[in-house]
């Protein structure tokens, strides 16, 4: 007999350690499993050596361990249809899964699908064209002024977006993408008009009809200080975002969040989970850059620590059709996250380097991303290794505390940005 207080969390990055940390403090979670997890999640629950996309193995584990709630952290299992897999299996049908169906996950799984969805529902976004040939792309590029934005249609681990200042370079990049630079993900490319403004991220929890807004954040994708160098999965985040005024919030809710959720409902999409809105503020007006069908990373590491609510309560109301009765409670202080990466990231990087953490700062969270235990030693196991989150009375104060905590962590090639939040 499944028990909703026995929870399986899928994934193994910084986002999942943050969820695991939050659930470990939650009286509504009596037992927590993480598949596959990392060295940090192992301190919050029991790691299970199962891939987040191995649906038959997940099925067997869930049934053997009376799991009643499954939280899907990363996007790939959602795009591959794990929610549908549960709903279509009589033995799994009654288990609560936090995440959208494969149809809903197309908001992230296909940039072209997302743009058409926005068009259908009048949601502000950049002018675009989806292309499968260089010739079609060249025609559209001629109508745009630089810089030029090229996006792989499918999932590309956060690296499928290129911004180029030169039309000839953009054409060369398009040719490379369509030839399979990002595998099947870039056999179709979305070319977009460049929007000039400042980006921020908004998160909602929705049952496909109603929604609750979580704290917003600003993340920093470029590897180099001053937002230079190639895009990464994210080098840090700050929440809340000072420039998101009540006036801007009102526009976000009325022009973007409400039409999105109404669109999910109108198109009968089974959607019980998170929507991540990647937004840009253009002269006081918000536009959608992208949707994600799960929480962001590293934004989760700054957003969830500010949430007073127990996740188990939110998920119970979400799955029970009672999200309307939920009141979101937020800690007012600023949270700032700094990501420590392996040398060379986002290119080739080493794994297996020993990590030493000496005298942790008591008021900071050390959230593991790419870590594992090897022969009893904590070692690096990914490009993004650890996220450090601290609270402060301002972005500068919170970042200063996280930078202090960063100095307690040592591993070969450690790299991080010192300028997170400096633009706020």
PyMOL commands that set and color helices and strands:
alter all, ss='L'
color gray80, all
select helices_A, chain A and resi 14-24+41-43+55-64+75-79+82-87+102-109+111-120+134-141+167-178+183-186+246-266+299-306+311-319+323-325+395-406
alter helices_A, ss='H'
color red, helices_A
select strands_A, chain A and resi 3-11+31-36+46-48+67-72+96-100+128-131+148-152+161-164+189-193+198-206+211-213+218-219+222-224+228-231+236-239+271-282+285-292+334-341+356-357+365-368+371-374+377-380+384-392+409-410
alter strands_A, ss='S'
color yellow, strands_A
deselect
rebuild
show_as cartoon
